[in-house]
Amino acid sequence: MTDQFIRPVEERDLPAIVAIYNDVMHTSSTIWREEPTSLQERAQWLVDASAHGYPALVATDASGVLGFIASEPFRPWPGYVATCEHSIHVRHDVRSRGVGSQLLAAMELALRERDAHVMVGGIDSDNGGSLRFHARAGFVEVGRMPEVGRMRGMWRDLVLVQKILNPTSPLST
């Protein structure tokens, strides 16, 4: 992709992020919720991420926002402070063109810079594309949780993947 930039999410990106998120929610089993997100909900999401210092990034080009990736605490307890969970979504018309790989690499770098030790992802077990994408990026499957969620009246299985980012980080000993 030419003339593509990855940068922190800004408020002006939120309408495109809402459109991408809702498209993914309606066309796949990736997002386990029934109701679309709103501009107001995504604005609060951005405020919360910024207030807690968790990166949220977008990939853009002349056509607008191509995709986004965000991180958040894996669990709210102090023992998990160096573990972050991420979510990544790419606009339908630019999938399989390297946008996701570039966003993921940028997020890994941002998390390493904030001394994160492990990056975690939760993926619907039927989402083979995302499982392969994460495996190519060095994530390993660490668990399968049958029927832990519901969507569209069906139980969903969750696959947990992780990647150790800083094997020698100060908190790892």
C-alpha angles and dihedrals in degrees: 000000000000128000091013120150132193116205142145116292114264129197090254089063094060099090090054091045090052090051093049093045094048092046091053091046093052098042104041146025091248098104116048102212135096102210122068119245119249136220089250092052092048091048089056089046090056093047091050094047092049094046091054096041097244114146123243115183137185132201112218140177135167090295093058133248112005097183145323141224128198136184132206138167113294091219130356099241124103094243090066097051093117095048120085131185120214139199125197131189130177129199110261096241095055101043117130092026099102098266093118093047092051092047092048092049091049091050092049089053092047091050093047088053090055090049096251110167103195134025116205132193131190113209132182107250091233092057098094092164093059092044091053092044092054093044090054088052092055101263117141128208110249102171150359121215112195119216097352094139141034130218131167090357095305133106113245130208120222125214116202118210129180143184125200105228103180110025091177099038116143092252094052095079 
